[in-house]
Amino acid sequence: MRLSLRHALAATTLLMLALGVAVANADPPSTNGKLSYTEVIDDTGSLVLSFDESSQKRFASVDYQVNATFTEFVTFDTGQETGVQGFPNPTVAGLVPSDDGHVLGNIELANTNGVPGCTCVVRVEVDYTNLTLTNLSSGHVYRLNDITRIYP
């Protein structure tokens, strides 16, 4: 049986659609040069950053630091609004490159304010902006995408 180009394209399209449905709730990883990463704001308003940086074989271990501007705006049912701003900069140290030179890591920027749970809150917006990930071993700084989550 000979597979025509049209049939091959149709099969590939169906496969891609099926895969797209399976990951529809996940943001695709972002890339920035040698860095691939995902960022998610969880239910507490904390940012979880997962990353994979290649070409790190020359280091026995690698340290990283994230810098960001954190902002949380809360709107109450009275119309009153409050806001908080912070500048978290957590580090993770001692990540060991794999045999192929990749370093995998996770860093959490904890929201120490939390997301208010009282019924008087009608909207909470959590923003992480000016995000950078610095490889402290090489000195390389990666700019990351800003991310926002709004809680109804």
C-alpha positions in Angstrom: 0.0 0.0 0.0 1.3 3.4 -1.0 0.7 6.3 1.3 0.0 9.5 -0.6 1.2 12.9 0.6 -2.4 13.9 1.2 -3.0 10.9 3.5 0.2 11.5 5.4 -0.7 15.2 6.0 -4.1 14.2 7.1 -2.7 11.7 9.6 -0.2 14.2 10.9 -2.8 16.9 11.3 -5.0 14.5 13.3 -2.1 13.6 15.5 -1.2 17.2 16.1 -4.9 18.0 17.0 -5.0 15.1 19.4 -1.8 16.2 21.1 -3.0 19.8 21.2 -6.1 18.7 23.1 -4.0 16.8 25.6 -2.0 19.9 26.5 -4.6 22.6 26.0 -4.5 23.5 29.7 -0.7 23.9 29.9 1.2 26.9 28.6 3.9 25.9 26.1 7.5 26.2 27.3 9.2 29.4 26.4 12.8 29.5 25.0 15.5 32.2 25.4 18.7 31.1 23.7 20.0 28.0 25.6 17.2 28.3 28.2 13.8 26.6 28.0 11.4 27.4 30.8 7.8 27.4 32.0 6.3 29.7 34.6 3.0 29.2 36.5 1.3 31.2 39.2 -0.3 28.7 41.5 -3.4 29.0 43.7 -1.6 30.8 46.4 -0.3 33.4 44.1 3.3 32.1 44.1 5.3 31.8 40.9 6.8 28.5 40.1 9.6 28.6 37.5 10.9 25.4 35.9 13.9 25.6 33.6 16.4 23.7 31.5 19.6 25.4 30.5 21.9 23.6 28.0 25.7 23.8 27.5 26.6 23.8 31.2 28.9 20.8 31.1 32.0 22.9 31.9 30.7 23.5 35.5 30.7 20.9 38.3 27.6 22.7 39.7 25.5 25.7 38.7 23.7 28.3 40.9 20.8 30.5 39.8 18.9 33.5 41.0 15.6 34.9 39.9 14.7 38.6 40.2 11.2 40.0 39.8 8.8 42.7 40.7 5.8 41.2 42.5 2.5 43.1 42.6 -0.8 42.1 44.1 -4.0 44.1 43.8 -7.1 43.3 45.8 -10.6 44.7 45.1 -13.2 44.4 47.8 -17.0 44.4 47.4 -17.0 47.9 48.8 -15.0 49.1 45.8 -11.9 49.7 48.0 -8.6 48.5 46.4 -5.3 47.8 48.1 -2.0 46.8 46.6 1.3 45.3 47.7 4.6 45.3 45.9 7.8 43.3 46.5 11.1 42.4 44.9 11.7 38.7 45.5 15.1 37.3 44.5 15.4 33.6 45.6 18.3 31.4 44.6 18.9 27.7 44.0 22.4 26.4 44.4 24.4 23.3 43.5 22.5 22.0 40.5 24.6 19.5 38.7 24.7 19.3 34.9 23.7 16.0 33.3 26.1 14.1 31.0 24.8 16.1 28.0 25.3 19.4 29.8 21.7 20.3 30.7 20.8 21.7 34.1 17.2 21.3 35.2 15.8 23.3 38.0 12.8 24.7 39.8 12.5 28.0 41.8 9.4 29.2 43.6 8.8 32.9 44.3 6.5 32.5 47.3 3.7 35.0 47.7 3.9 35.7 51.4 0.7 37.7 51.3 -1.4 34.8 50.0 -4.6 35.2 48.0 -7.3 36.5 50.4 -10.2 34.1 50.7 -12.9 36.1 52.4 -16.2 36.6 50.5 -15.7 40.4 50.6 -12.9 40.1 48.0 -14.3 40.3 44.4 -11.0 40.3 42.5 -7.3 39.6 43.1 -4.6 40.3 40.5 -1.1 38.9 40.9 1.6 40.1 38.6 5.3 39.1 38.3 7.1 41.5 36.0 10.7 42.4 35.2 11.6 38.7 35.5 15.2 37.6 35.0 17.0 34.3 35.7 20.7 34.7 36.3 23.2 31.8 36.0 25.5 32.8 38.8 28.2 30.5 37.6 28.5 31.9 34.1 27.0 35.4 34.8 24.5 35.0 32.0 21.2 36.8 32.5 18.0 35.7 30.8 15.0 37.9 30.5 11.7 36.0 31.1 8.1 36.7 30.2 6.0 38.7 32.6 3.0 36.7 33.9 -0.3 37.7 35.5 -3.1 35.7 37.2 -6.5 37.1 38.1 -8.6 35.3 40.7 -12.4 35.9 40.4 
